[in-house]
Amino acid sequence: MNENEQLALEIQGRIKQLEELSGTEIKTEMDDLKVVLLKNPAACQLLLPEDIGRMVSCIKKLMLGAKTLAEIKKPTSRKKPQIDLSADLSLEGF
């Protein structure tokens, strides 16, 4: 087994571990995995479509978590009381 195959196996193992993580753990691990992938393009060529699919599902999980968090922190809009600015400009009564 050459060095690239060994790296590919390690990357596959890290990808499988992503499915068990959540929240900030998964974000940190995805960032670390990105660095490893960028440093080892030859090992990336040995990844299987299933591995890529697992990474995509983890990214979707991250995005859904971020969207949910943004909705929770979304400020509620307070409506200001409306002031009646209409005036009676008719000439009746003069």
C-alpha positions as CSV (number, residue, x, y, z in Angstrom):
1,M,0.0,0.0,0.0
2,N,1.6,3.3,-1.0
3,E,1.4,6.6,0.8
4,N,-1.5,8.0,-1.2
5,E,-3.6,4.9,-0.5
6,Q,-2.8,5.1,3.2
7,L,-3.8,8.8,3.3
8,A,-7.0,8.0,1.4
9,L,-7.9,5.4,4.0
10,E,-7.3,7.9,6.8
11,I,-9.4,10.5,5.0
12,Q,-12.2,7.9,4.6
13,G,-12.1,7.2,8.3
14,R,-12.3,10.8,9.2
15,I,-15.3,11.3,6.8
16,K,-17.1,8.3,8.5
17,Q,-16.5,10.0,11.9
18,L,-18.2,13.2,10.7
19,E,-21.6,11.5,10.7
20,E,-21.4,11.0,14.5
21,L,-20.5,14.7,15.2
22,S,-22.7,17.7,15.6
23,G,-22.6,21.5,16.1
24,T,-19.2,23.1,16.5
25,E,-17.5,19.7,16.6
26,I,-18.5,19.0,13.0
27,K,-17.5,22.4,11.9
28,T,-14.1,22.1,13.4
29,E,-13.6,18.6,12.0
30,M,-14.7,19.7,8.5
31,D,-12.2,22.6,8.6
32,D,-9.5,20.2,9.6
33,L,-10.6,17.8,6.8
34,K,-10.5,20.6,4.3
35,V,-6.9,21.3,5.1
36,V,-6.0,17.6,4.8
37,L,-7.8,17.4,1.4
38,L,-6.1,20.5,0.1
39,K,-2.6,19.2,1.1
40,N,-3.2,15.8,-0.5
41,P,-4.8,16.1,-3.9
42,A,-3.4,12.7,-5.0
43,A,-5.2,11.0,-2.1
44,C,-8.4,12.8,-2.9
45,Q,-8.5,11.0,-6.3
46,L,-8.7,7.7,-4.5
47,L,-11.9,8.7,-2.6
48,L,-15.1,6.8,-3.5
49,P,-18.3,8.5,-4.5
50,E,-19.8,7.3,-1.2
51,D,-17.2,9.3,0.7
52,I,-18.0,12.4,-1.2
53,G,-21.7,11.8,-0.5
54,R,-21.0,11.6,3.2
55,M,-19.1,14.9,3.1
56,V,-22.0,16.5,1.3
57,S,-24.5,15.3,3.8
58,C,-22.4,16.6,6.6
59,I,-22.2,20.0,4.9
60,K,-26.0,20.0,4.5
61,K,-26.2,19.2,8.2
62,L,-24.0,22.1,9.0
63,M,-26.0,24.5,6.8
64,L,-29.3,23.3,8.3
65,G,-27.9,23.9,11.8
66,A,-26.7,27.3,10.9
67,K,-30.1,28.2,9.4
68,T,-32.0,26.9,12.4
69,L,-29.7,28.9,14.7
70,A,-30.2,32.1,12.7
71,E,-34.0,31.6,12.9
72,I,-33.7,31.2,16.7
73,K,-31.6,34.3,17.1
74,K,-33.7,36.3,14.6
75,P,-34.9,39.5,16.3
76,T,-38.6,39.9,16.6
77,S,-39.9,43.0,15.0
78,R,-41.8,45.3,17.2
79,K,-44.4,47.4,15.5
80,K,-44.5,51.0,16.5
81,P,-47.9,52.3,17.4
82,Q,-49.5,54.1,14.5
83,I,-50.3,57.8,15.0
84,D,-53.3,59.1,13.2
85,L,-51.9,61.9,11.0
86,S,-55.1,62.6,9.1
87,A,-56.6,66.0,9.5
88,D,-60.1,67.3,8.7
89,L,-59.5,69.9,6.0
90,S,-63.1,70.4,5.0
91,L,-64.5,74.0,5.1
92,E,-67.7,72.9,6.7
93,G,-68.6,74.6,9.9
94,F,-67.0,77.9,9.1
